Amino acid sequence: MKRYILLILSVALSLNMFAAEKRVLKGKVLCDEVGVANVIVTDGENFTTTDDKGHYKLESEEDKGLVYITIPAGYTVKSKNSVPMFWHKVKGGNDYDFTLIKKEQDDTHHGFVVIADPQIWHKKEFPALQEGMNDIRKSVKGYKIPFHGICCGDVISYDHSFYEQYNAIAAESELTFFSTPGNHDMTPYGRTHETSTRLWEETFGPTYYSFNVGKVHYVMLNDNFYIGRDYFYIGYLDEKQMAWLEKDLSYVEEGSTVVVTLHIPTTCSKSDREQFKYDNIAGVMTNAKALHKMLEPYKAHILSGHTHTTSNQIISDNLYEHVIPALSGAWWQGPLCTDGTPRGYGIFEVKGDKVKWIYKSTGHADNYQMILYTGKDYSKFRGDLVANVWACDDNWVVEASFDGAAPVKMTRFSSLDPLAKKLYSSNKGMDHSYVYPTEGDHFYRVDIPKKAISATVTATDSFGNKYSQTISLE
């Protein structure tokens, strides 16, 4: 018996040898040299809050490389070429201070721009990126409210040395961008997932974190899981982030509006929520149900990218996922995404805890929300009037009126987009062999009456906004 007790003690001591040693990180959170109370401070696992004078102490393990804050509502931080500096890399010492900047405007009414997949592959693509950022700047100025930017990942295609130039151009939008990494932002060919975000952290800081604006709590997560073989990955949210998110949300009142950003979508269709498919483990998050359950107590929006196409999914009454089309379209090989959505970005407006949104195509007016086709454009549309309404969801109503007659409801279906099919059916002369047209679920059709001369399609979105386009049938 004594021998067994000694063996157990020996094993316990051995395990303790590998446990990371504890340290205490400390510092102040100040605004105009005055301490700010109740600011959350974390190292990605452990949490604490500042006291009445803005001081904090955080017990942290030696293996934690970053310490950062959750920016409170009403404040912002300095940015470095569009990157918010709410974090410190933990080096030799234990003292780390943070500085907040009080916003000039009340931020309960605010907006945010969402981009996905800029995915810069070559320096020749930077002028097109600049065009997109200038378009964002012009759009935001029309709102006259505080704005911030969100990037859903894949900032670059493979060359991480492009980060500096990308961030300088992103700053021309005059927005601070809160970003999450995509699968292309990982460093592959290493031995484990845990080392795959090292280069990201050096430029952008933590791969998961949160911040507050007005009455909305924003969370950024990393659901790209590198499997340690070549460049392969799956959509997966590890337990470390799940546990951190549980603690983070414990500071958020139930019923609040929460916006979660990640790269790989949690869902792109009703079917992928109903049945798991092994051949899609890199296309959607494999353990999404756990995240959805965690968000049940809140009014939640999920922002994602990755697909370079449009998909808006009403998961439940309180949970909506916006799969944002690529700012780069088809990897900068043409003006459209592969499903016919013009390259662009989402514009979201928040009043209190209510969120409205619109998709903005780069270089087009806000009301450019569809394109119309007939059988002349695509043989499979013969006899039909077809509308590609790229930003739609199940709440949109799309109707057609022929020669001024009463409108008739159009039927939603999935299809290739004729123009995208024309642009991308052959990738000859393109930089990438993987560009090809893909189906989208945002098409509507109706039979064309005999002798009809013209048609007008009107799409009404979830907020009652109407968008119309007319086509000649002669």
Secondary structure, 3 states (H helix, E strand, C coil): CHHHHHHHHHHHHHHHHHCCCEEEEEEEEEECCEECCCCEEECCCCEEECCCCCEEEEEEECCCCEEEECECCCEECCEECCEECCEEECCCCCECCEECEECCCCCCEEEEEEECCCCECCHHHHHHHHHHHHHHHHHHHCCCCCEEEEECCCCECCCHHHHHHHHHHHHHHCCCEEECCCHHHCCCCCCCHHHCCHHHHHHHCCCCEEEEECCEEEEECCCEEECCCCCCEEECCCHHHHHHHHHHHCCCCCCCEEEEECCCCCCCCHHHHHCCCHHHCCCCECCHHHHHHHCCCCEEEEEECCCCCCEEEEEECCEEEEECCCCCCCCCCCCECCCCCECEEEEEEEECCEEEEEEEECCCCCCCCCEEECCCCCHHHCCEEEEECCCCCCCCEEEEEECCCCCEECEEEEECCHHHHHHHCCCCCCCCCCCCCCCEEEEEEEECCCCCCEEEEEEECCCCCEEEEEEECC
